[in-house]
Amino acid sequence: MPIIDVLSARFSTYDKMYSHEVREQSFADWPFREECNCTPEKMAKAGFVHCPSENEPDVACCFFCLLELEGWEPDDDPWTEHSKRNPNCGYLILKKDFIELTVADYYQMEKERLKVYLRKVCHQKMAYFRDGVDHMLESLKSQLDTM
């Protein structure tokens, strides 16, 4: 299940991404720079981390809710795009800068981030299971048809 492997890898490394500077550094090879609305600084400010693939150089993922977006255009506003697709992201609704978080705040945020990750993994596993069940049903139906 490659999607779950990607989610797991991101979840385990994105705990360092509460820092705006660390997120911004991930955009070293970002295709949009000056004269664009989706600059590395704005992408990082909206919680995104640059995670390009071989075929998609503009993939960005929220370190908190693991929302992955691609197909960015120069006029796209990262904060708006993020909030349109996941208005309940814990990072977007955070009212404090990371350095202002108390230990209790941080643990609460990490608990929420873990819940998001587990929910996504469970949804992927359920989809994989459903596909297996559908495949098995089709196989059984075709066997019955040949009897």
N, C-alpha and C positions, 0 to 999 in steps of 0.2 A: 504494500500500500504506500506508494511513493508520496502521496499527498500528506499522509500522516507523518512520514519521515521528515518532510519539509516543515510541517507545523511544529514538530518536536524540536528540530534543530533551531528554528527561529525562537520558540518559546525559551529554550535553555540559554540562548545567547542574548536575547533582547532585554534581560534584566539590567544590563548595563546601559540601556538606551533611555533611561529617565533623563540623562544628561543631554541637553540641547546640542552641546558641542560635539559629543560622540555621534549623535544622529546626523548632524551636519557633515561630519567627516566621512560618513558613508556615501555621500554624494560626490565623491571625487571625480567619478566618470559620468556624472549626470549630463544628459544631452542638452538641457536647457540652462542657460546662464543669463547674462544681462539681456535687457529688452524683453524679458519674459515675466509672467506673473508667478510661475512655478519654479522659482530659483531654489537652490539648495537650502538657503536660509529659511525661506517660507515653508518649504517641504518639511524641514526638521521642526519648525515651530508648530506645524500641524500634527506632529507626532510620527511622521513617516521616516522610514529607513529605506535607503536605496538597496534593492535586491534584484539586480538585473539577471536575466537569463540569456542564453546564447541567441535566442530569437527576439527577445523583447528587452531592449536596453533601458526602457523607461518604467520598469516595474518598481513600485514602491509599496511598502507594507507598514501599517501602523504597528509600532512595537507593543502596544497595549491590547487592542482588540483584534489584531492580526488581519485586519481588512487589507486586501491586496488590490491595488488599482494599477492599470496600465493604459496605454493609449493617451497619455497626457498631451495636451496641446498648449502652446505658449501662453494663451490667455486664461487657462484654467487656474482657479484659485484653490490652493490645497486645502485650506480650512473649510471652504464651502463644499468642495467635493467630498471631503471626509464626513462632514456633518450631514450632508444629504444622504449618504449611504449608511451611516451609523450614528445617528444623533445621540445615542445613549452610551457612546464610548466613554469609559471612565477617564481617559486622558483628556478628552474634549471638555468634560464637565468639571475637571479639576480646577479649583479656584486658587491654588497656590503654585508657586514655582517649586521645583524639586528641592531646592536647598532650604525651602521654608517648611517642608514636611517634617512632622515629628516622627519618631520611631513607630508610634501607633498608627499614624497616617500611612506610613510606608507599608507596614504589614497589612493594613486594610486594602491598600491598592494592590499589593502582590496577591492577596487572597482573591480579589476580583479578577486580576489578570489570569490567575490559575483557573478560576471558574470559566472564563471565556475560552481558554485553551481546551479544557476538558470537554466543554460543550461542543466545540468544533470537532474534536477527535471523535466524540460519541456520534455526532451526526455523520461523519465520514464512515465510521464503522457500521452504522445502521444502514447507510446507503449501499455499502459493499455487501452487507448481509442480504438486503432486499434484492439486489442484483442477482445474488446467488440463488435466492428462493425463486425469483422469476425464471432464471435459467433452468432450474430443476423442474419447475412446473411445465415449462415448454418441452423439456425432455420427456417427462412422464406422459404428457398429452400426445406427443408424437409416437411414443411406444404403444399407448392405448390405441391410437389410430391404425397402427400396423397389425393389431391383433384381430 
